[in-house]
Amino acid sequence: MTESKLNVVPQKLSNETLASLPADVVRPDYDRTTLTPGIVHIGLGNFHRAHQSWYLHRLMQMGLAQDWAIIGAGVRPYDDVQREKMAAQDYLTTLIELDPESGTSAEVVGSMIDYIDIVEGNGPLIERMAAADIRIVALTVTEGGYYIDPATKGFDATHPDIIHDAENPDTPVTAFGAMIAALKLRRERGVGPFTGQCCDNLQGNGAILRQTVVSLAKLSDPELADWIDTNCSFPNSMVDCIVPVTGPNEIAMAREFGIDDAVPVTHESFRQWVSEDDFCAGRPDWDKVGVTFTDAVHDYEAMKIRILNGGHQVLANTGELLGMETIAGCMAHPLIAKFFAKVEHEDIAPHVKAVPGMEPNAYIDLIVKRFSNPAILDTTRRVAFDGSSRHTGFILPILRDGLASDGSIEGLSLVEALWARMCAGTREDGSAIEANDPFWDDLFATAQQAKSEPLAWLQMSQTYGDLVEQKRFTDAFSKWLTLIWDQGVEAALTEYCSQSGG
């Protein structure tokens, strides 16, 4: 921290204070009062503001995309807290880049210009999405938010939210129900379709969004569902940037730059966005600021989801059990780092295709560097959250490939055993692990039973499906979970790391 920064008096972030921010803070060069909307983004968390919003902001800095500004939205009462914080600072966000090589820098992003009121029944959101100027509706609602049956990967029509929206299509509780209601109005008014753009870490995320929207629409209006399926586009994409949760430390960092921001965002210097170029109502020229448009998104997303997101799950439960607070802390632990590298190279990389300019092993090296950044305070708790979705999405598909190809599954079997041990709710030092999954109560109860009956964990059919019938996996899992309970996590990691390559 420079002496000059220590003496800066923070100013409340707003349109009025932009011009008087410290000179080293990058801020919008464009006139925000002339921007007009083109995108509604549902789920306005940190990742969106450090990723899609930033790419659009960079276009605006070039004098482009002035008619593509973002309107934020949410569908749950707790979203109103974020809306109020953003409204109080004219929807501006301070992005703080944490680069271990070039240092810390700050930039104020201004591509968002409004945030829709959160109202029961989502009437204001539906009307705004139905307006002709909205051409893209984008979402970041977490991997587990798409009403997917974890075992079949099909649409889960039995969820209470879905049942409600099917019976009450004009007053939905889900983002997808609101999209359907808006599309119904657009069809009636002759406005035409919009693009549904998923920005969550799901393989085939556009196809999953299409499945959710069309399947839900069929429950109340099959004709509308067919119209949506035929006319709307849902491009698959891969998104990547490590963005920690904001807390007091991040707010203090913004203040050190002279900015009083209630919701700043810290992020790493690496960003990537790969997308199909399938936008039925047009799009910003994102390719001019680094977005890759390709028909081969699947290969990019498979590499990222398997090596990065899968790698996160290799680390997170292990780190929680051993009291490592951050992902960088896990990478600094010699045994955990060795475990991570071995699983990545032996169990994961063989099932990842190269993409232009990047081989799987080189991508692992890049991920090791990114995960090891001590400035990124990405907590193991955040990464471990919603393991019931993340393991089914990031780990088990690779494990299935390993079984099918007779490849190594030892490391991934140990990863699953570590998750089972973590869900028992205590660290190795005896401290409690707080509930960290939407299905925590069920996971906790099953983890207790699995202490003496390891296969009880694998009998969770909603997670493991027919994997409980795969003897090579069940034997390996049972061996590792028994060893963890008998001798501890480090003993299991040491045993695994001592084995020759699989």
C-alpha angles and dihedrals in degrees: 000000000000122000090243092058092049089059097048115115107220117241123209106256112248142125089269095055098044095093093050098050116117114286094245092061112093111222138174114297090190127085104256092195090068097051118113126198129257103154135055111198118198116203103032100199132145096277095058092048092051094043126024093021091050094050090052091046090054090053090051089051086061091053092256136116094027089150094053102071118150128249112199122223144176136183103208129075092242089061087072091073090060091045092054093048092049094045091053090061099040091259092291121146130202111219115200114197115209107203116168090204105043098024133233123326136174134219130177114221119207106177094111115078107171145012121214118237114259106238131167108259090024094246096154091048092050093050093048093050089048092059117106095236092065108087101159129042108193130187142199104177099144128265092277095052101084100080094244122164100237094214102044098025087223127124115290104225092172098071113114091234091055093046089052094050093046090054096039106033094162094055104037127175097204131072089236093054089051091051090051092049090050092048090051089056092046091053092048092048095044092242095130133223132309132215117259107215119193114201097178127112099261126128106243089011094170092051090049091051090049090050092052097045097042094042092050092047091053090060092065107015117017092180091055089047090056091048091052093047092050100041110028123076126218109188118203113234144174119221126188137178128117107238118175125210115272118244139146093299092056093047088051090051091056090049090054086061089052095259126123099204120163093201111028120164128221120202144164122261093248120091132168133177122176120177144167111250095237111128114147095197100034133267142225117273091260091157087072090065100044108284112140115222113199143144089230098070091130093068093050094046093045090054093048098041094046101041102031105027093033088046090053089059091049088059106032103066091039091051093048092052093049095043097251106154099196140035089239088054090054091052090050090056105091096213095045091046091051091048091050094050093047095050092046096050100037106032106024112028095058088065097049125089122219118251126206108297097002134080118196095249091050089050089053088055089052091050092050089055093047095046091048095057103121092199091065104082094196106162125225087226092060092047093046093050116119095010089169088070099032098050092047090047103037109023112026097057089057091046090053090051090051092052092047093050096039087242129145116298099160095102096046090047088055090048090056091047090052090052090051090050092047092052089059083080105237135091122226090262090058097253118137125257108215121228107287107169136061087239096041097131092056093043091049093051092047092046090055091052091046091062088081099015108041094181090063087077093054091048089074091111094187087066108027104026110181094351087098086071093056103097095193089058098040092050093050093045093048092048093052097043091049091050092048093053093042101042108009140253097289091052090054093047091048092050092049094046091051092059121100117249116292 
